[in-house]
């Protein structure tokens, strides 16, 4: 079941653009490390930088590496300025919640997310990925769902993905 905020976000996605799913790229861990070092050069060695999403799980995905920088709300705006100086303006920004930066490393698209560590998007994401890492059958079902989404519209792909995630989250409570 979709929450109202999720429905609102899905409504802005395209029915004309289509999703391409590719096999896991074995270069992903090394690319993550390189971009993590760039982020730490900008924000400091003590900042938390997490490899998330399909490449962190070792499964097929949308040919991108997701990197999250979870921060306390009080530091969000300050770090947003610093990441903007490094990666340029964010591609999307929800104030005090999350900002997404696009960059490229070794020909691979990398999405860097500055995220409020207290927001539901972050806490739910941690619960979801932890569940997948400890339940191989759920991880396999997620891999199959993602691969079956190849060629779907962006909106249809994310709708089925979010519904799957929500179903898993009900099992973590």
URPE-V65751 format. One line per field, one symbol per residue. ss: DSSP state (a for helix, b for strand, c for the rest). psi: psi as a letter, one per 40 degrees, with the letter a starting at -180 (. if undefined). burial: I if it has 16 or more other ideal C-beta (glycine too) atoms within 10 Angstrom, else O. Layout:
BEGIN
ss->???
psi->???
burial->???
END
This chain:
BEGIN
ss->cccaaaaaaaaccccccbcccbcccccaaaaaaaaaaaaaaaaccccccbbbaaaaacccbccbbbbbbbbcaaaaaaaaaaaaaaaccccbbbcccbbbbbbbbccbbbbbbbbbcccaaaaaaaaaaaaaaacaaaaaaaaaaaaaccccbaaaaaaaaaaaaaaaaaaac
psi->hhiddddddddeiiediihhhiihheedddddddddddddddeideihhhhiadddefiiaffihhhighiiddedddddddddddeaiidihhhecihhihihhfehhhhhhhhheeiddddddddddddddegddddddddddddeeheiidddddddddddddddddee.
burial->OOOOOIOOOOOOOOOOOOIOIOOOIOOIOOIIOOIIOIIOOOIOOOIOIIIIIIIIIOIIIIOIIIIIIIIOOOIIOOIIOIIOOOIOOIOOOOOOIIIIIOIOOOOIOIIIIIIIIOIOOIOOIIIIIOIIOOOOOIIOOIIOOIOOIOOIIIIIIIIOIIOIIOOIIOOOO
END
